Amino acid sequence: MIGWLLGYLRPYRASFAVFIGVSLLQILIGLLIPWSMKVLVDNVLGSEPSPAWFLRLTNLFSLHDKFSMLVAVCLAGLFIGLTSGIVSVVYTQLQVGIGQKTVLDLQRDLFEHLQKLSLGYHQKTGTGDAIYRLTSDAFCVYSIILSGIFPMITSLLTLLLMFLILLRLEWSLALLSLAVMPPLFFVIDRYSARLSERNEQVRVMESRIYNLVHEVFSSIKLVKAFSREQHEQQNFFRQGTHTFRARLQITFQESLFSFAVTALTLAGTAAVLGVGGWHVLRGDLTIGDLLIVIAYLGAVYAPLSAISKTIGSLQGALSSARRVYETLHLEPEIKDAPKVIKAGNLRGHIKFENVSFGYGNDRPVLENINFEIEVGKMAALVGLTGAGKSTLVSLIPRFYDPTSGRVTIDGVDVRKMQLKSLRESISIVTQEPILFSSSAEENIRYGKLNATREEIIAAAQAAQAHDFIENLPDGYTTLLGESGNQLSGGERQRISIARALLKDAPVLILDEPTSSLDSRSESRIFTALQRLMKSRTTIVIAHRLSTVRNADKIIVLDKGKIAGEGKHEELLQTNDLYRELYERLLHGFGLETDAVAGNGSQWQLADEIPNDIQLTKS
């Protein structure tokens, strides 16, 4: 997994090389900092003989009196300190810059892969989980490599260099400083496994909170309609409390871990100070040497303490990395076959051959579906709720694949077509209009990204949306709010229809496209849709008989099976289920019909009046 994360540093090799160089420079400057204090105490303020390198510097700059040496040593210490600060600033900028770039690259790959995963995956895991993986888990590449492993390596390198210098000053103190290592590694080994498991649990809990928040605020109208604010508040607080307690347990373990490391380093420091002081009293060390030992000891133990704190955050980052890695290596259920063909200029002849489908082995939805729709014809799907109408049309653009049988367009199995080109050849208008929070113009342009303003306006006019868009505060550039909440249901639907019209695809799927519209708007839109449908293969899912009465073919679905097929008048006479649906519609409006009773009289919808409830007798 670490190798996989390191791959994200590859595009930034040059910057990372500079980062390594700056890190080494930072280590070397850290090694120099205590020496100005040693020279000041031993050679300037004290009477210890000056080392050869210091005598050469004093002769070079003509520093022969104590005061000038004092000033020089102070200036040297100031220079080293300022240089260390500047190098630290450059180090931080490089660390954050490279880190943010790698995070963005990982987020880009994760976002791309999440879009490729099937609808089933997203319906199962939820939108909040995807958001959490993108916004939180993706930072694992920065947390592990640039603020975790690499600082640990530089800390260990610093520890090694300082140990070698201590070894030259006084080998017994150097060895004594390492006495804390065995118990320290024992503590790290014991706690890291526990922290890893608990961090994994907390990541799952936090993603559930994201899911909860997303569901509530994307359904805020429903929440308010049922006055369930308090209920959702309790759900949020309950989930948050579970997460808080789990996070608190991790924090407590990390605090115990940090305390154990601090206690060990304090014990080591006390031992080295005691032995070092004893060496000074014996004359084996100077006070300046002891100051270097103390400074290096602090610099040695500081990385150890930092490592102990890093271990906790590193375990959390590793949990995130596993979640991201698992997601990126999930194979999309719906993907291009090894040898696919581009859909090209489809004519639109659709055929279902012995198609069955289920969301699981125990959830069959469609069974042995056989029908075809000729080029440029309109087919309507009708049936009771749950009959499988929406699932059936979802097989055409391959939102799902059949468990058996095949769906073909122009004689080619859709599974052999390139997904992108297949879906570009199909326009879909859903029952619930789906809009983005961008402008009206951008929502319509989504059907054809390179469309001109004139084409967008023409599509809006055909969908009977132009007039109300023009009356918006900023016309076509008016922001519609999340999911288009600044518009009525009918207005949102008309914009989604304009988007489908603009796409101008050879296959058109209408999933109850006028369910949000009044009869007058429905009539105007269907006038536009009928012009569009003349040269396109169209499948309509509808409950209103005014929607399906002119269909070339009506397919009646019942519990996932085809219960009838034909035209409106034919099905009224021959299909019990269709006649029942027709009766329910009429009785719902308080109307009676002798045709349904079977006395030979006929009722038909008036051709000149598109409203369902207006009938004429012949």
N, C-alpha and C positions, 0 to 999 in steps of 0.2 A: 504493500500500500504506500509506503514511504517513497518507493521508486516511482510510483504513479504520480504522486504529488510533486516530486522533483522535476517531472517532465514539464510542469507549468513554468519552471524557471528557465527552460531552454531558450525561449525567444528573447530573454533578457540576460544572456550570458555576459555581454560586455558590462552592463551595469552591475551585475552580481560580482564580476571580477573586481571592479572598483570598490564595491562594498566590502569584499574580503580584504583588499588592500587597506582600506580605511580602518577596518576592524583590527588588523595587525598593528597598524600605526597607533591605534588607541591602546592596545596592550603594551606596546613599547613605552609610550608616554606614561602609562600607569606604573611601569617599572621604574621610571626616572624620578617620579614625584617625591619619594621619601629621601632621596639622596641629598637634596639641598638642605633638608633638616639635619642630616648627619654631619655634613660639612659645617653648618652653622654651629652646632653644639660642640663638636669635637675639635675643629680646626680654627674657627673664628673666635668663639666664646671660650673654648677650652684650650688646653695646652698640648693636645695630641699632635704628633707630627703629621704634616699634610701628606696625602698620597701623591705619587709622582704626577698623575694626570692633573691634579689641582695646582701643583707648583708650576707646571708648564702653562696653564691658563693664566695664573697670576703674573707670570713673567711676560706672557704675550700682551696682556693689557696693562702692564706696569702697576699692578696692585700689590703694594708692599706694606701698607699699614692696615691695621685691623678694621678701621672704619670703612675704608674703601672696599675691603673684602666683604664686610657686612652688607654694604649697599649692593655690591655685585651679586652676592648670594641671594638677597631678597628679590632683586630684579630677575635673576635667573628663575627663582621659584615662581614669581609672578608670570613670567613668560611661559614656563612649562604649564602652569595652571590654565592660562588663557588659551594656549594651544590645545590643551586637553578639552576645554569647553567648545572651541570651534570644531575640532574633530568630532566631538560628540553630536554637535548640531548636524554636521554633514552625514554622520552615521545614521541618525534618526531619520533625516530626509530620505536617504537612500533606502532604508529599511521600510519606511511607510510607502514610498513611491513604488518600489518593486512589489511590495506586499499587496497594495491595492490593485496593481495591474494584474497580478496572478489571481486575485480574488475575482476580478471582473472577467477574466478569461474563463475561470471555472464556472462562474454564474452564467456566462454566455453558453458554454457547453451544456450545462444543466438545464437551462431554459429551453435550448433547442431540443434536448432529449425528452424533456417533460412534454413538449408539444407533440413529439412523435408517438408517445405512449398512447395506448388505446383509450377510448371513452370509459371502458370498464375499469381500468386502473384508476382514473381520476374520480369516477363515481364511488369506488371502494375506499380510496385513501382520503379524499376530500381536498378542496382547494386550499384550506388553511395549511395542510401538511406540505403542499407544494411551495406555498409562500414561505413557510418556515425553513425549508431546505434551501431555498434561494437566498433568503435574507440573513439567515443565521448560520446554518450548517456550512454554507459555502466559504465562510471565513476560516474554515479549518486549515486551508493551505497557508494562510498567513500565520495563524496561531501555532501551527506545528513546525513549519520550516523556519520562518524568519523571526518569530518571537519565542520559539520553543527550542528546537534542536540546535539551530545555529548558535544562539546565545549560550546554550549548554556546552557546545564544543569550544567556543572562545573562552568560556569560564574554566573549562578543564585545561586548556592551553595556558591560560594565565596562571592557574594553579601549578602546573608543571614547571613553568619558567621561574616562578617565585620560589618554588621548592628547591630548584637547582641553585638559586642565589643564596637561599638560607643554608643550603648544604655547604656552600663555600664559607659562609660566615661562621656557622657552628652546627656541625652535623647532628649533634644530639638534639638540638632544638628543632631541626628540620624533621627528624624522625618522630619526635614527640608530637609535632603538629599533625602528623598523619595518623596518630593513634585513634582519632575519632572516625576514621574511614570505615573500619569493619562494622561498628554498630550503626553508622549512618546508612550503609548499603542495606543492612538488615531491615531498618525502619522503612526505607524506600521500597524494598521488595514486598514488605508486608502490607503497606498501605496502598500501593499503586493498583493492585488487583481489585481491592474493594472499591476504590474510587472509580475505576473503569466501569464496573457493573452498575453502580449507582448513577453515574453520569449518563449512561445509556437510557436508564429508566426516566431520568429527568428530561432528556431530549424528547422522548415520546410524550410525556405529560405536557411539555411546553407546546409541542405541535398540536396537541388536542385543544389547548386554549386558543391557538390561532384558528383552528377549525370552528370552534364555538363562536368566536368573535365574528368570523366571516359569515357564518350562517345567520347569525342574529341580524347583523347590519345589512346583509343582502336581502333579508326578509323583514325589514323593519316595519313595512306597511302591515304585514300580517301580525306581527308582534303587537303593534298598536291597536289593530282592529279587534284583537281578542283581549286587550289589556293585560298582556303577559309580561310587562316590563319587570315586575317584581319576581316573577317565576324565572325569567332569564337571568336576572341579577343573582338569584340564589344559585342557579346552575353555574354561573361564572365564578361566584365566590367559592362554591364547593370545589370546582376543579382547580381554582387558584390556590385554595387552602392545601389540597393534596400536593400540588407542585411546590408550594412554599415549604411544607414540612420536609419533602424529599430534598429540596435545595438546602434547607437548614441542616439536615443530617450530613450532607456532603460538606457544608461549610464547617461543621463541628469536627468532622474527621480531618479536614484540611488544616484546621487550627491546631488540633492535637499533633498532627504530623509536623507542622511548622514549629510548634513548641518543643517537640522532641529533638528536632534538628538544632534549634536555638540552644537548648540545654546542653547538647553535645558540644557545640562550638564554644559555648561559654566555659564548659569544663576544660576543653582543650586550651582556650586562651588563658585561663587561670593557671593551668599547669605550665604552659610555656613562659608566662610572666614570672612565675615562681622560680623556675629553673634558670631563666635568663637573668633575673635579678641576682641570683646566687653566683652566676658566672661573672657579672659585673663586680660584685663584692670581692671575688677572687682575683679580679684583674684579667680574666680571660677575654672579656668583651668590654668595649667602651660604651658609654651612655648612648652615643650616636648609633653604634651597632644595634643596641637594644631597641632604639627608636625605629630602625629599619625593620627589625624583627617584628615589632608590634604593628608597624604599618603594613608589612607584607602579610602578617597573620590576619589582620582585618581584611586585607584584599583577597586573601586565600579563602577565608571563611565566608566572606560576603557572597562570592559565587556559589558556595555550597548552600547558603540560605536561599539564594535566588533559585537554585536548582530545585530545592525542596518546594518552593512556592510554584515553580514552573510545572512540577510533576502533576499537581492537582489540575491546573488549567490545561495541561497537555492531555490528561486523560479525557477531559471533556471534549477537547478538540479532536482526539482520536475517535471518540464516539460519533461526532459529527462527520468525520471523514468516512467512517464505515457506512453511515447512512447515505452519504453522497455517492460513494463508490458503488454501493448496492443499487442505487437508483440508476446511475449511468450505465450499469451493466445489465439492467433489465432489458430483455428483448421485447420490442413492440409486438403485440399480438397481431396487429395489422401492419404489414410492411410489403415493400416491393419484392416480387419473386426474383430469383437470380437473373433470369432473362425476361425482361418486361418489354412491352411495346408501348409507344406513346399513343394516347387515345386519338390524337390527330383531329381530323374533321369528322366527328361522329354524325351519323344520320339520325340515330335515336331509336332503332328497333330494339325494344326491351323484351327479354324472355326469361321467365322463371321455370326451371326444369327440376322437378322433384325436390324442391328446396325445403329443408327443415332447419330449425334453429332453436337453440335454448341458451339461457344465460348460465346454465350449469346442467350437469347430468340430471338433476332432479327438478329442473325448471324449464320444461319444453314450452315454447311460445308459438312456433309455427311448425306445421306438419304437412309434408308432401304438397307443397304449393306449386301449381302449374298454371301459367297463363302467359300471354304475350300481348304487347301493345305495338301496333304498327307505327311506322314513322309518321310524325305529325298528328297522331291521334291523341284523344284525351280519354284517360281511364279514371274512374272514380272508385275509391275504396270506402265502403260503408260497413258498419257493424256496431255492435254494442261496445261500450267502454271495456278495454282490456282484451279485445279480440285479436290484437297484434298488428293493427294497421301501421302505426308509426314504426314499429320494429321492422315490418316488411320493407318500407321505403328506405330504412336505414341501411339495408343490405346493398342498395344500388350504388351509393358513393363509398361503400365499404367502411362504414362506421363499425360494422361487424361483418364477419364472414359466416356463411352458412355452415352448419355442422355436417350437412350432407346436401347433395345436389349442387346446382350452379346457377348463377345469374349472368346473363350475357347481354351485351349491347352490340348490335350489328354482327351477331354471331360469335363474338369474342368474349370469353370468360373475363369478368371484370378483375379477377385475381391475376390475370396475365397482363393487365394494363398498368402503366405507371400511375401511382396514386395521385401525384400532383396533376398530371394531365387529365386523369379521369374526373377528379373533383372540379377542375376548371371547366369541364364540359357540362356541369350540372349546376343549375340555380335552385336554391332552396328558400322557401318562405315558411318559417315555423309558426306554430300556433301562438306561442308566446314570443312577441317581437324582441329581438336581441339587439340592443344598441350600445355603442360606446359613449363615454362621457365627452367626446370631442364634438365638433360642430355638426350641424345638419349636413353640410356639404361633404365633410370627411366621412360621415356615416354612409352616405350614398356612394361616394367614390370608392368605398371598400369593395364594391362589386367589380370595379375596373380602375386600378390604381392610376393609370395614365389617362383617365377620362378628362375631357375638356369641360370647362364650365358650362358650355352650351349643351353638351351631352348630359350633364348632371341635371340641368334644368329641364331638358326634354323628358328624362326619365321621371322626374318629380311631377311634371305635368301629366304624364301618362298614368301615374299612380294617384292622381288627384291630391298631391301633396304640395304643389307649388304655391297655392294661394295662402295656406296657413303658414308655410315657411317664410314667405315674403312679409307676413304680418308679425313675425317674431322680432324682438328688439333689435337684433343685428342681422336679420334676414338669414341667408344661408350660412353665415359665419357665427351664428348664435350657438353657444355651448349648451348641450342638451342635458347636462348633469349625468350622474351615474345611472346607467341603464336607461337613459333618456327620460328620467323622472320629471323633467320640466314639461313633458307633453302628456296628452291624454293617451289612453290605450289605442284608440283608433288612429291618432296621429303617428304614434310609434309604428303601428302596423303599416301605414301607408309609406313611411320612410323605408321600412324593410322591404316592401314590395318594389319601391323605386330602385333600391339596391339590386334586387334580383333582375329587374328589367334592364338595368344598365349592364349587368354581366352578359346578357344576350347569349346564353348558353343553349345548345340544342336540346337539352333535357331539362324539364322544369318540374320541380316537386313542390306542391302546395299543401302544407299540413294545416288545414283549417285556416287559411290565410285571412278570412274575413270574419272570424269569430269575434273580433273586438270592434266591429264596425256596425253602424246602423244600416237600415235597408237602403237608404238613399246613397250612402257612401259605397255600400257593397255593390250596388248597381253600376255606379260610375267606374269603380275599379275593375269589375268584371268585364265591362265594355273594353277597357284597356287591355286586360289580360287575354280576352278573346282574340284581339288583334295579334298579340304576342304568340298565342298558342296555335295560330294557323299553320305555322311552319315548324312547330316544335312538338316533341313528344311530351305529354303532360300527364302527371299523376296527381290527382287531387284527393285529399282526405277531407271529408266533410260530413256534417250531420244535417245541414240545411239542404232540403231537396232542391231549392233554387240553384244550389251550387252544382248539383250532379245531374239534373234532369236532361241537360243537353250533352252529356258525356257520350262518347262513341261506345263506351263499354263501362258497365258498372259491375264491380266485383264485390260480392257480399262475403265478409269474413265472420266466422263464428268459432270462438275458442281455438284460434290458430289454424283453422281449416277453411277452405273455400266452400261456402254453402250455396253459392249461386253466381251466375255470370250472365250478363245480357244487358238490354236496354231497359229504361224505366218502365215503359208500358208492359213489356214482356215479363219483367220480374214481378210486377204487381199481380199478374195473372198466375204465375207459376211458382213463385218463391214465398214460402210462408214467413220466413224471417224478414225478408224485405217488406212484405205486406204489414208485418207487425211493427216494423220501424216506421212505416208510413202512417199507420194508425196512431201510433204514439204521438207523432208530430201533430196530426190533425186534432186528436183529442186533447192534446196539450193546449190548443187554442180554442177548445170548446166547439169543434166542428164535427159533423158527421158525414159519412160518405157511403152511399149504397154500393159503390164499387168494391169496397172492402167487404161489405156484407155478402157480396156475390150475387146481386139481383139483376145483373146485366147492365145497369147504368154505369156510366163512366164519368170520372172526374179528371180534369187535367189542369195543370197550372197554366194560367193565362200567359201567353208568350210575351205580350206587351207589358206585363207587370211582373217585375222580378221578385216581388215580396212573396215569401213562402205562404203567408196566410191568406193571400188573395187567390181564389179559385174560380173557375168557370165550369159550368156543366154543359155537356154535349150529348 
